[in-house]
Amino acid sequence: MRATNTGVSCFIDTHGRITSQLSDPETGTSFLEGTLPGEVNVPRHPVMTLYARFGDWFALTMLGACLVTWLVKRFDGKTRDQR
C-alpha cells in the first residue's frame, strides 16, 4: 500500500506490481483527494529478506573496510615520509 497526505493512492503486490491505483477517471491524474478501498494480503510466513535476517551487518562491514583502508593509507604515508 502506498499512502500520501491525500489518502491511499495505490496498492502494490509482493512482486512490486501496482494492483489498483486511485486516479481521476476523466483526466487520469492521481493528484486528487480521495481514498482507495482495497484488501491487503499479508503472508503468514513471509520470506525473510537479507536485511531482516542480518540487520546492519553489511553496512557495518563496509564501514569497517573503509576505516581499515583509511588507516592503512594514513600510516603507510607516514612510514614513507620517515624513510
PDB file with one MODEL, atoms N, CA, C and O in Angstrom:
MODEL        1
ATOM      1  N   MET A   1       0.842  -1.154   0.000  1.00  0.00           N
ATOM      2  CA  MET A   1       0.000   0.000   0.000  1.00  0.00           C
ATOM      3  C   MET A   1       0.894   1.225   0.000  1.00  0.00           C
ATOM      4  O   MET A   1       1.885   1.271   0.729  1.00  0.00           O
ATOM      5  N   ARG A   2       0.555   2.210  -0.805  1.00  0.00           N
ATOM      6  CA  ARG A   2       1.283   3.471  -0.823  1.00  0.00           C
ATOM      7  C   ARG A   2       0.316   4.539  -0.373  1.00  0.00           C
ATOM      8  O   ARG A   2      -0.743   4.721  -0.975  1.00  0.00           O
ATOM      9  N   ALA A   3       0.677   5.251   0.689  1.00  0.00           N
ATOM     10  CA  ALA A   3      -0.187   6.289   1.229  1.00  0.00           C
ATOM     11  C   ALA A   3       0.473   7.652   1.071  1.00  0.00           C
ATOM     12  O   ALA A   3       1.686   7.793   1.225  1.00  0.00           O
ATOM     13  N   THR A   4      -0.330   8.629   0.768  1.00  0.00           N
ATOM     14  CA  THR A   4       0.138  10.014   0.682  1.00  0.00           C
ATOM     15  C   THR A   4      -0.696  10.859   1.620  1.00  0.00           C
ATOM     16  O   THR A   4      -1.585  10.339   2.295  1.00  0.00           O
ATOM     17  N   ASN A   5      -0.424  12.163   1.676  1.00  0.00           N
ATOM     18  CA  ASN A   5      -1.196  13.012   2.584  1.00  0.00           C
ATOM     19  C   ASN A   5      -2.632  13.206   2.122  1.00  0.00           C
ATOM     20  O   ASN A   5      -3.439  13.769   2.862  1.00  0.00           O
ATOM     21  N   THR A   6      -2.972  12.755   0.913  1.00  0.00           N
ATOM     22  CA  THR A   6      -4.357  12.819   0.456  1.00  0.00           C
ATOM     23  C   THR A   6      -5.062  11.471   0.583  1.00  0.00           C
ATOM     24  O   THR A   6      -6.218  11.346   0.179  1.00  0.00           O
ATOM     25  N   GLY A   7      -4.400  10.475   1.129  1.00  0.00           N
ATOM     26  CA  GLY A   7      -5.010   9.163   1.315  1.00  0.00           C
ATOM     27  C   GLY A   7      -4.214   8.080   0.623  1.00  0.00           C
ATOM     28  O   GLY A   7      -3.105   8.325   0.147  1.00  0.00           O
ATOM     29  N   VAL A   8      -4.769   6.894   0.567  1.00  0.00           N
ATOM     30  CA  VAL A   8      -4.109   5.778  -0.104  1.00  0.00           C
ATOM     31  C   VAL A   8      -4.184   6.020  -1.603  1.00  0.00           C
ATOM     32  O   VAL A   8      -5.267   6.253  -2.138  1.00  0.00           O
ATOM     33  N   SER A   9      -3.044   5.969  -2.288  1.00  0.00           N
ATOM     34  CA  SER A   9      -3.036   6.265  -3.721  1.00  0.00           C
ATOM     35  C   SER A   9      -2.897   5.020  -4.592  1.00  0.00           C
ATOM     36  O   SER A   9      -3.289   5.048  -5.759  1.00  0.00           O
ATOM     37  N   CYS A  10      -2.350   3.928  -4.058  1.00  0.00           N
ATOM     38  CA  CYS A  10      -2.287   2.699  -4.848  1.00  0.00           C
ATOM     39  C   CYS A  10      -1.977   1.511  -3.943  1.00  0.00           C
ATOM     40  O   CYS A  10      -1.516   1.670  -2.813  1.00  0.00           O
ATOM     41  N   PHE A  11      -2.240   0.336  -4.462  1.00  0.00           N
ATOM     42  CA  PHE A  11      -1.883  -0.906  -3.798  1.00  0.00           C
ATOM     43  C   PHE A  11      -0.863  -1.617  -4.670  1.00  0.00           C
ATOM     44  O   PHE A  11      -1.030  -1.704  -5.887  1.00  0.00           O
ATOM     45  N   ILE A  12       0.200  -2.127  -4.044  1.00  0.00           N
ATOM     46  CA  ILE A  12       1.281  -2.800  -4.748  1.00  0.00           C
ATOM     47  C   ILE A  12       1.409  -4.197  -4.157  1.00  0.00           C
ATOM     48  O   ILE A  12       1.440  -4.355  -2.937  1.00  0.00           O
ATOM     49  N   ASP A  13       1.485  -5.221  -5.024  1.00  0.00           N
ATOM     50  CA  ASP A  13       1.576  -6.589  -4.509  1.00  0.00           C
ATOM     51  C   ASP A  13       3.015  -6.913  -4.083  1.00  0.00           C
ATOM     52  O   ASP A  13       3.903  -6.065  -4.166  1.00  0.00           O
ATOM     53  N   THR A  14       3.226  -8.136  -3.633  1.00  0.00           N
ATOM     54  CA  THR A  14       4.533  -8.519  -3.097  1.00  0.00           C
ATOM     55  C   THR A  14       5.614  -8.609  -4.172  1.00  0.00           C
ATOM     56  O   THR A  14       6.796  -8.726  -3.848  1.00  0.00           O
ATOM     57  N   HIS A  15       5.228  -8.555  -5.441  1.00  0.00           N
ATOM     58  CA  HIS A  15       6.189  -8.584  -6.541  1.00  0.00           C
ATOM     59  C   HIS A  15       6.458  -7.194  -7.104  1.00  0.00           C
ATOM     60  O   HIS A  15       7.190  -7.047  -8.083  1.00  0.00           O
ATOM     61  N   GLY A  16       5.868  -6.175  -6.487  1.00  0.00           N
ATOM     62  CA  GLY A  16       6.099  -4.806  -6.916  1.00  0.00           C
ATOM     63  C   GLY A  16       5.175  -4.317  -8.012  1.00  0.00           C
ATOM     64  O   GLY A  16       5.406  -3.247  -8.576  1.00  0.00           O
ATOM     65  N   ARG A  17       4.146  -5.066  -8.326  1.00  0.00           N
ATOM     66  CA  ARG A  17       3.200  -4.653  -9.364  1.00  0.00           C
ATOM     67  C   ARG A  17       2.068  -3.859  -8.736  1.00  0.00           C
ATOM     68  O   ARG A  17       1.577  -4.211  -7.664  1.00  0.00           O
ATOM     69  N   ILE A  18       1.655  -2.795  -9.396  1.00  0.00           N
ATOM     70  CA  ILE A  18       0.519  -1.993  -8.925  1.00  0.00           C
ATOM     71  C   ILE A  18      -0.752  -2.755  -9.266  1.00  0.00           C
ATOM     72  O   ILE A  18      -1.012  -3.050 -10.432  1.00  0.00           O
ATOM     73  N   THR A  19      -1.548  -3.074  -8.240  1.00  0.00           N
ATOM     74  CA  THR A  19      -2.778  -3.840  -8.467  1.00  0.00           C
ATOM     75  C   THR A  19      -3.989  -2.931  -8.612  1.00  0.00           C
ATOM     76  O   THR A  19      -4.925  -3.273  -9.334  1.00  0.00           O
ATOM     77  N   SER A  20      -3.994  -1.787  -7.946  1.00  0.00           N
ATOM     78  CA  SER A  20      -5.055  -0.797  -8.139  1.00  0.00           C
ATOM     79  C   SER A  20      -4.494   0.571  -7.785  1.00  0.00           C
ATOM     80  O   SER A  20      -3.618   0.702  -6.930  1.00  0.00           O
ATOM     81  N   GLN A  21      -5.023   1.598  -8.469  1.00  0.00           N
ATOM     82  CA  GLN A  21      -4.491   2.941  -8.296  1.00  0.00           C
ATOM     83  C   GLN A  21      -5.626   3.937  -8.283  1.00  0.00           C
ATOM     84  O   GLN A  21      -6.578   3.816  -9.053  1.00  0.00           O
ATOM     85  N   LEU A  22      -5.525   4.920  -7.409  1.00  0.00           N
ATOM     86  CA  LEU A  22      -6.510   5.985  -7.326  1.00  0.00           C
ATOM     87  C   LEU A  22      -6.188   7.017  -8.394  1.00  0.00           C
ATOM     88  O   LEU A  22      -5.096   7.585  -8.407  1.00  0.00           O
ATOM     89  N   SER A  23      -7.125   7.254  -9.278  1.00  0.00           N
ATOM     90  CA  SER A  23      -6.923   8.266 -10.317  1.00  0.00           C
ATOM     91  C   SER A  23      -8.271   8.810 -10.751  1.00  0.00           C
ATOM     92  O   SER A  23      -9.308   8.166 -10.588  1.00  0.00           O
ATOM     93  N   ASP A  24      -8.231  10.003 -11.302  1.00  0.00           N
ATOM     94  CA  ASP A  24      -9.436  10.650 -11.816  1.00  0.00           C
ATOM     95  C   ASP A  24      -9.805   9.975 -13.133  1.00  0.00           C
ATOM     96  O   ASP A  24      -8.976   9.930 -14.042  1.00  0.00           O
ATOM     97  N   PRO A  25     -11.018   9.449 -13.265  1.00  0.00           N
ATOM     98  CA  PRO A  25     -11.387   8.738 -14.496  1.00  0.00           C
ATOM     99  C   PRO A  25     -11.411   9.645 -15.731  1.00  0.00           C
ATOM    100  O   PRO A  25     -11.242   9.162 -16.850  1.00  0.00           O
ATOM    101  N   GLU A  26     -11.617  10.942 -15.541  1.00  0.00           N
ATOM    102  CA  GLU A  26     -11.686  11.854 -16.689  1.00  0.00           C
ATOM    103  C   GLU A  26     -10.297  12.276 -17.170  1.00  0.00           C
ATOM    104  O   GLU A  26     -10.014  12.253 -18.368  1.00  0.00           O
ATOM    105  N   THR A  27      -9.431  12.661 -16.224  1.00  0.00           N
ATOM    106  CA  THR A  27      -8.113  13.187 -16.607  1.00  0.00           C
ATOM    107  C   THR A  27      -6.996  12.164 -16.444  1.00  0.00           C
ATOM    108  O   THR A  27      -5.942  12.296 -17.066  1.00  0.00           O
ATOM    109  N   GLY A  28      -7.212  11.151 -15.619  1.00  0.00           N
ATOM    110  CA  GLY A  28      -6.186  10.151 -15.379  1.00  0.00           C
ATOM    111  C   GLY A  28      -5.155  10.562 -14.346  1.00  0.00           C
ATOM    112  O   GLY A  28      -4.251   9.784 -14.042  1.00  0.00           O
ATOM    113  N   THR A  29      -5.266  11.752 -13.806  1.00  0.00           N
ATOM    114  CA  THR A  29      -4.297  12.228 -12.824  1.00  0.00           C
ATOM    115  C   THR A  29      -4.497  11.541 -11.483  1.00  0.00           C
ATOM    116  O   THR A  29      -5.618  11.190 -11.115  1.00  0.00           O
ATOM    117  N   SER A  30      -3.407  11.353 -10.761  1.00  0.00           N
ATOM    118  CA  SER A  30      -3.504  10.757  -9.425  1.00  0.00           C
ATOM    119  C   SER A  30      -3.415  11.821  -8.343  1.00  0.00           C
ATOM    120  O   SER A  30      -3.389  11.497  -7.156  1.00  0.00           O
ATOM    121  N   PHE A  31      -3.367  13.097  -8.743  1.00  0.00           N
ATOM    122  CA  PHE A  31      -3.310  14.191  -7.781  1.00  0.00           C
ATOM    123  C   PHE A  31      -4.724  14.662  -7.470  1.00  0.00           C
ATOM    124  O   PHE A  31      -5.188  15.679  -7.985  1.00  0.00           O
ATOM    125  N   LEU A  32      -5.393  13.900  -6.618  1.00  0.00           N
ATOM    126  CA  LEU A  32      -6.732  14.247  -6.195  1.00  0.00           C
ATOM    127  C   LEU A  32      -6.954  13.722  -4.796  1.00  0.00           C
ATOM    128  O   LEU A  32      -6.269  12.809  -4.336  1.00  0.00           O
ATOM    129  N   GLU A  33      -7.918  14.313  -4.136  1.00  0.00           N
ATOM    130  CA  GLU A  33      -8.250  13.841  -2.794  1.00  0.00           C
ATOM    131  C   GLU A  33      -9.162  12.643  -2.911  1.00  0.00           C
ATOM    132  O   GLU A  33     -10.013  12.570  -3.797  1.00  0.00           O
ATOM    133  N   GLY A  34      -8.971  11.706  -2.004  1.00  0.00           N
ATOM    134  CA  GLY A  34      -9.827  10.538  -2.001  1.00  0.00           C
ATOM    135  C   GLY A  34      -9.155   9.388  -1.296  1.00  0.00           C
ATOM    136  O   GLY A  34      -8.011   9.481  -0.852  1.00  0.00           O
ATOM    137  N   THR A  35      -9.875   8.329  -1.206  1.00  0.00           N
ATOM    138  CA  THR A  35      -9.318   7.110  -0.623  1.00  0.00           C
ATOM    139  C   THR A  35      -9.564   5.970  -1.596  1.00  0.00           C
ATOM    140  O   THR A  35     -10.472   6.014  -2.426  1.00  0.00           O
ATOM    141  N   LEU A  36      -8.749   4.977  -1.470  1.00  0.00           N
ATOM    142  CA  LEU A  36      -8.847   3.817  -2.342  1.00  0.00           C
ATOM    143  C   LEU A  36      -9.105   2.597  -1.469  1.00  0.00           C
ATOM    144  O   LEU A  36      -8.193   2.123  -0.791  1.00  0.00           O
ATOM    145  N   PRO A  37     -10.321   2.084  -1.472  1.00  0.00           N
ATOM    146  CA  PRO A  37     -10.568   0.886  -0.668  1.00  0.00           C
ATOM    147  C   PRO A  37      -9.928  -0.328  -1.333  1.00  0.00           C
ATOM    148  O   PRO A  37      -9.906  -0.445  -2.558  1.00  0.00           O
ATOM    149  N   GLY A  38      -9.423  -1.204  -0.521  1.00  0.00           N
ATOM    150  CA  GLY A  38      -8.798  -2.398  -1.065  1.00  0.00           C
ATOM    151  C   GLY A  38      -8.469  -3.390   0.025  1.00  0.00           C
ATOM    152  O   GLY A  38      -8.669  -3.129   1.212  1.00  0.00           O
ATOM    153  N   GLU A  39      -7.971  -4.510  -0.390  1.00  0.00           N
ATOM    154  CA  GLU A  39      -7.631  -5.575   0.535  1.00  0.00           C
ATOM    155  C   GLU A  39      -6.130  -5.819   0.469  1.00  0.00           C
ATOM    156  O   GLU A  39      -5.543  -5.884  -0.612  1.00  0.00           O
ATOM    157  N   VAL A  40      -5.526  -5.952   1.631  1.00  0.00           N
ATOM    158  CA  VAL A  40      -4.101  -6.216   1.710  1.00  0.00           C
ATOM    159  C   VAL A  40      -3.902  -7.627   2.231  1.00  0.00           C
ATOM    160  O   VAL A  40      -4.347  -7.956   3.331  1.00  0.00           O
ATOM    161  N   ASN A  41      -3.239  -8.455   1.450  1.00  0.00           N
ATOM    162  CA  ASN A  41      -2.948  -9.821   1.871  1.00  0.00           C
ATOM    163  C   ASN A  41      -1.545  -9.865   2.452  1.00  0.00           C
ATOM    164  O   ASN A  41      -0.568  -9.577   1.760  1.00  0.00           O
ATOM    165  N   VAL A  42      -1.449 -10.222   3.711  1.00  0.00           N
ATOM    166  CA  VAL A  42      -0.156 -10.316   4.379  1.00  0.00           C
ATOM    167  C   VAL A  42       0.131 -11.795   4.605  1.00  0.00           C
ATOM    168  O   VAL A  42      -0.637 -12.482   5.278  1.00  0.00           O
ATOM    169  N   PRO A  43       1.247 -12.294   4.040  1.00  0.00           N
ATOM    170  CA  PRO A  43       1.554 -13.720   4.215  1.00  0.00           C
ATOM    171  C   PRO A  43       1.840 -14.058   5.671  1.00  0.00           C
ATOM    172  O   PRO A  43       2.454 -13.270   6.391  1.00  0.00           O
ATOM    173  N   ARG A  44       1.395 -15.223   6.096  1.00  0.00           N
ATOM    174  CA  ARG A  44       1.631 -15.652   7.476  1.00  0.00           C
ATOM    175  C   ARG A  44       3.094 -15.950   7.738  1.00  0.00           C
ATOM    176  O   ARG A  44       3.597 -15.666   8.826  1.00  0.00           O
ATOM    177  N   HIS A  45       3.783 -16.516   6.766  1.00  0.00           N
ATOM    178  CA  HIS A  45       5.205 -16.850   6.903  1.00  0.00           C
ATOM    179  C   HIS A  45       5.964 -16.248   5.720  1.00  0.00           C
ATOM    180  O   HIS A  45       6.305 -16.960   4.775  1.00  0.00           O
ATOM    181  N   PRO A  46       6.230 -14.945   5.767  1.00  0.00           N
ATOM    182  CA  PRO A  46       6.905 -14.309   4.626  1.00  0.00           C
ATOM    183  C   PRO A  46       8.364 -14.742   4.525  1.00  0.00           C
ATOM    184  O   PRO A  46       8.981 -15.148   5.510  1.00  0.00           O
ATOM    185  N   VAL A  47       8.888 -14.645   3.332  1.00  0.00           N
ATOM    186  CA  VAL A  47      10.307 -14.925   3.110  1.00  0.00           C
ATOM    187  C   VAL A  47      11.093 -13.766   3.711  1.00  0.00           C
ATOM    188  O   VAL A  47      10.838 -12.600   3.408  1.00  0.00           O
ATOM    189  N   MET A  48      12.044 -14.103   4.562  1.00  0.00           N
ATOM    190  CA  MET A  48      12.822 -13.050   5.212  1.00  0.00           C
ATOM    191  C   MET A  48      13.874 -12.510   4.250  1.00  0.00           C
ATOM    192  O   MET A  48      14.553 -13.273   3.564  1.00  0.00           O
ATOM    193  N   THR A  49      13.997 -11.201   4.208  1.00  0.00           N
ATOM    194  CA  THR A  49      14.995 -10.574   3.361  1.00  0.00           C
ATOM    195  C   THR A  49      16.356 -10.654   4.046  1.00  0.00           C
ATOM    196  O   THR A  49      16.453 -10.975   5.231  1.00  0.00           O
ATOM    197  N   LEU A  50      17.395 -10.360   3.287  1.00  0.00           N
ATOM    198  CA  LEU A  50      18.752 -10.355   3.821  1.00  0.00           C
ATOM    199  C   LEU A  50      18.866  -9.366   4.977  1.00  0.00           C
ATOM    200  O   LEU A  50      19.487  -9.668   5.997  1.00  0.00           O
ATOM    201  N   TYR A  51      18.268  -8.185   4.819  1.00  0.00           N
ATOM    202  CA  TYR A  51      18.338  -7.176   5.870  1.00  0.00           C
ATOM    203  C   TYR A  51      17.574  -7.623   7.118  1.00  0.00           C
ATOM    204  O   TYR A  51      18.017  -7.388   8.243  1.00  0.00           O
ATOM    205  N   ALA A  52      16.428  -8.265   6.911  1.00  0.00           N
ATOM    206  CA  ALA A  52      15.646  -8.727   8.063  1.00  0.00           C
ATOM    207  C   ALA A  52      16.396  -9.808   8.836  1.00  0.00           C
ATOM    208  O   ALA A  52      16.272  -9.892  10.058  1.00  0.00           O
ATOM    209  N   ARG A  53      17.165 -10.628   8.141  1.00  0.00           N
ATOM    210  CA  ARG A  53      17.922 -11.688   8.818  1.00  0.00           C
ATOM    211  C   ARG A  53      19.158 -11.176   9.532  1.00  0.00           C
ATOM    212  O   ARG A  53      19.420 -11.554  10.674  1.00  0.00           O
ATOM    213  N   PHE A  54      19.915 -10.325   8.872  1.00  0.00           N
ATOM    214  CA  PHE A  54      21.222  -9.957   9.399  1.00  0.00           C
ATOM    215  C   PHE A  54      21.348  -8.502   9.828  1.00  0.00           C
ATOM    216  O   PHE A  54      22.364  -8.123  10.410  1.00  0.00           O
ATOM    217  N   GLY A  55      20.354  -7.692   9.559  1.00  0.00           N
ATOM    218  CA  GLY A  55      20.381  -6.302  10.008  1.00  0.00           C
ATOM    219  C   GLY A  55      21.441  -5.475   9.299  1.00  0.00           C
ATOM    220  O   GLY A  55      21.597  -5.557   8.081  1.00  0.00           O
ATOM    221  N   ASP A  56      22.160  -4.684  10.066  1.00  0.00           N
ATOM    222  CA  ASP A  56      23.115  -3.735   9.501  1.00  0.00           C
ATOM    223  C   ASP A  56      24.506  -4.313   9.287  1.00  0.00           C
ATOM    224  O   ASP A  56      25.460  -3.551   9.133  1.00  0.00           O
ATOM    225  N   TRP A  57      24.653  -5.633   9.273  1.00  0.00           N
ATOM    226  CA  TRP A  57      25.994  -6.215   9.178  1.00  0.00           C
ATOM    227  C   TRP A  57      26.714  -5.788   7.905  1.00  0.00           C
ATOM    228  O   TRP A  57      27.918  -5.539   7.951  1.00  0.00           O
ATOM    229  N   PHE A  58      26.024  -5.694   6.774  1.00  0.00           N
ATOM    230  CA  PHE A  58      26.690  -5.317   5.529  1.00  0.00           C
ATOM    231  C   PHE A  58      27.201  -3.886   5.606  1.00  0.00           C
ATOM    232  O   PHE A  58      28.347  -3.613   5.247  1.00  0.00           O
ATOM    233  N   ALA A  59      26.365  -2.981   6.067  1.00  0.00           N
ATOM    234  CA  ALA A  59      26.785  -1.580   6.173  1.00  0.00           C
ATOM    235  C   ALA A  59      27.935  -1.433   7.162  1.00  0.00           C
ATOM    236  O   ALA A  59      28.879  -0.683   6.912  1.00  0.00           O
ATOM    237  N   LEU A  60      27.861  -2.142   8.277  1.00  0.00           N
ATOM    238  CA  LEU A  60      28.940  -2.057   9.262  1.00  0.00           C
ATOM    239  C   LEU A  60      30.232  -2.683   8.741  1.00  0.00           C
ATOM    240  O   LEU A  60      31.321  -2.193   9.037  1.00  0.00           O
ATOM    241  N   THR A  61      30.115  -3.766   7.965  1.00  0.00           N
ATOM    242  CA  THR A  61      31.294  -4.379   7.359  1.00  0.00           C
ATOM    243  C   THR A  61      31.955  -3.415   6.374  1.00  0.00           C
ATOM    244  O   THR A  61      33.179  -3.290   6.353  1.00  0.00           O
ATOM    245  N   MET A  62      31.151  -2.740   5.566  1.00  0.00           N
ATOM    246  CA  MET A  62      31.697  -1.772   4.611  1.00  0.00           C
ATOM    247  C   MET A  62      32.315  -0.578   5.328  1.00  0.00           C
ATOM    248  O   MET A  62      33.344  -0.059   4.895  1.00  0.00           O
ATOM    249  N   LEU A  63      31.701  -0.144   6.408  1.00  0.00           N
ATOM    250  CA  LEU A  63      32.267   0.939   7.211  1.00  0.00           C
ATOM    251  C   LEU A  63      33.616   0.509   7.773  1.00  0.00           C
ATOM    252  O   LEU A  63      34.572   1.284   7.748  1.00  0.00           O
ATOM    253  N   GLY A  64      33.704  -0.718   8.280  1.00  0.00           N
ATOM    254  CA  GLY A  64      34.967  -1.241   8.798  1.00  0.00           C
ATOM    255  C   GLY A  64      36.026  -1.331   7.711  1.00  0.00           C
ATOM    256  O   GLY A  64      37.189  -1.008   7.952  1.00  0.00           O
ATOM    257  N   ALA A  65      35.638  -1.765   6.517  1.00  0.00           N
ATOM    258  CA  ALA A  65      36.584  -1.855   5.400  1.00  0.00           C
ATOM    259  C   ALA A  65      37.108  -0.475   5.015  1.00  0.00           C
ATOM    260  O   ALA A  65      38.293  -0.313   4.726  1.00  0.00           O
ATOM    261  N   CYS A  66      36.228   0.507   5.012  1.00  0.00           N
ATOM    262  CA  CYS A  66      36.659   1.882   4.719  1.00  0.00           C
ATOM    263  C   CYS A  66      37.615   2.391   5.788  1.00  0.00           C
ATOM    264  O   CYS A  66      38.613   3.039   5.474  1.00  0.00           O
ATOM    265  N   LEU A  67      37.317   2.101   7.046  1.00  0.00           N
ATOM    266  CA  LEU A  67      38.176   2.533   8.143  1.00  0.00           C
ATOM    267  C   LEU A  67      39.556   1.875   8.053  1.00  0.00           C
ATOM    268  O   LEU A  67      40.574   2.544   8.232  1.00  0.00           O
ATOM    269  N   VAL A  68      39.593   0.591   7.782  1.00  0.00           N
ATOM    270  CA  VAL A  68      40.869  -0.124   7.642  1.00  0.00           C
ATOM    271  C   VAL A  68      41.662   0.445   6.469  1.00  0.00           C
ATOM    272  O   VAL A  68      42.867   0.665   6.585  1.00  0.00           O
ATOM    273  N   THR A  69      40.994   0.685   5.341  1.00  0.00           N
ATOM    274  CA  THR A  69      41.670   1.254   4.174  1.00  0.00           C
ATOM    275  C   THR A  69      42.239   2.626   4.501  1.00  0.00           C
ATOM    276  O   THR A  69      43.378   2.930   4.146  1.00  0.00           O
ATOM    277  N   TRP A  70      41.454   3.449   5.173  1.00  0.00           N
ATOM    278  CA  TRP A  70      41.909   4.784   5.550  1.00  0.00           C
ATOM    279  C   TRP A  70      43.119   4.703   6.488  1.00  0.00           C
ATOM    280  O   TRP A  70      44.090   5.441   6.316  1.00  0.00           O
ATOM    281  N   LEU A  71      43.061   3.808   7.478  1.00  0.00           N
ATOM    282  CA  LEU A  71      44.182   3.664   8.407  1.00  0.00           C
ATOM    283  C   LEU A  71      45.441   3.185   7.702  1.00  0.00           C
ATOM    284  O   LEU A  71      46.532   3.687   7.974  1.00  0.00           O
ATOM    285  N   VAL A  72      45.301   2.215   6.796  1.00  0.00           N
ATOM    286  CA  VAL A  72      46.455   1.708   6.060  1.00  0.00           C
ATOM    287  C   VAL A  72      47.071   2.826   5.221  1.00  0.00           C
ATOM    288  O   VAL A  72      48.291   2.995   5.222  1.00  0.00           O
ATOM    289  N   LYS A  73      46.258   3.581   4.515  1.00  0.00           N
ATOM    290  CA  LYS A  73      46.767   4.678   3.686  1.00  0.00           C
ATOM    291  C   LYS A  73      47.425   5.750   4.552  1.00  0.00           C
ATOM    292  O   LYS A  73      48.472   6.289   4.191  1.00  0.00           O
ATOM    293  N   ARG A  74      46.813   6.055   5.687  1.00  0.00           N
ATOM    294  CA  ARG A  74      47.334   7.117   6.557  1.00  0.00           C
ATOM    295  C   ARG A  74      48.702   6.728   7.124  1.00  0.00           C
ATOM    296  O   ARG A  74      49.645   7.516   7.063  1.00  0.00           O
ATOM    297  N   PHE A  75      48.810   5.523   7.673  1.00  0.00           N
ATOM    298  CA  PHE A  75      50.064   5.127   8.312  1.00  0.00           C
ATOM    299  C   PHE A  75      51.113   4.684   7.294  1.00  0.00           C
ATOM    300  O   PHE A  75      52.309   4.752   7.579  1.00  0.00           O
ATOM    301  N   ASP A  76      50.692   4.238   6.129  1.00  0.00           N
ATOM    302  CA  ASP A  76      51.654   3.888   5.093  1.00  0.00           C
ATOM    303  C   ASP A  76      52.338   5.145   4.578  1.00  0.00           C
ATOM    304  O   ASP A  76      53.533   5.121   4.280  1.00  0.00           O
ATOM    305  N   GLY A  77      51.598   6.240   4.469  1.00  0.00           N
ATOM    306  CA  GLY A  77      52.168   7.510   4.037  1.00  0.00           C
ATOM    307  C   GLY A  77      53.159   8.060   5.036  1.00  0.00           C
ATOM    308  O   GLY A  77      54.161   8.652   4.636  1.00  0.00           O
ATOM    309  N   LYS A  78      52.912   7.887   6.324  1.00  0.00           N
ATOM    310  CA  LYS A  78      53.833   8.374   7.367  1.00  0.00           C
ATOM    311  C   LYS A  78      55.132   7.585   7.353  1.00  0.00           C
ATOM    312  O   LYS A  78      56.203   8.161   7.548  1.00  0.00           O
ATOM    313  N   THR A  79      55.057   6.263   7.125  1.00  0.00           N
ATOM    314  CA  THR A  79      56.293   5.462   7.128  1.00  0.00           C
ATOM    315  C   THR A  79      57.115   5.763   5.906  1.00  0.00           C
ATOM    316  O   THR A  79      58.340   5.659   5.964  1.00  0.00           O
ATOM    317  N   ARG A  80      56.495   6.137   4.787  1.00  0.00           N
ATOM    318  CA  ARG A  80      57.244   6.508   3.593  1.00  0.00           C
ATOM    319  C   ARG A  80      57.990   7.822   3.818  1.00  0.00           C
ATOM    320  O   ARG A  80      59.123   7.985   3.366  1.00  0.00           O
ATOM    321  N   ASP A  81      57.340   8.767   4.529  1.00  0.00           N
ATOM    322  CA  ASP A  81      57.976  10.061   4.796  1.00  0.00           C
ATOM    323  C   ASP A  81      59.177   9.912   5.713  1.00  0.00           C
ATOM    324  O   ASP A  81      60.116  10.702   5.628  1.00  0.00           O
ATOM    325  N   GLN A  82      59.167   8.924   6.580  1.00  0.00           N
ATOM    326  CA  GLN A  82      60.247   8.736   7.542  1.00  0.00           C
ATOM    327  C   GLN A  82      61.457   8.033   6.916  1.00  0.00           C
ATOM    328  O   GLN A  82      62.547   8.064   7.487  1.00  0.00           O
ATOM    329  N   ARG A  83      61.280   7.409   5.766  1.00  0.00           N
ATOM    330  CA  ARG A  83      62.394   6.679   5.142  1.00  0.00           C
ATOM    331  C   ARG A  83      63.400   7.581   4.519  1.00  0.00           C
ATOM    332  O   ARG A  83      64.389   7.109   3.958  1.00  0.00           O
TER     333      ARG A  83
ENDMDL
END
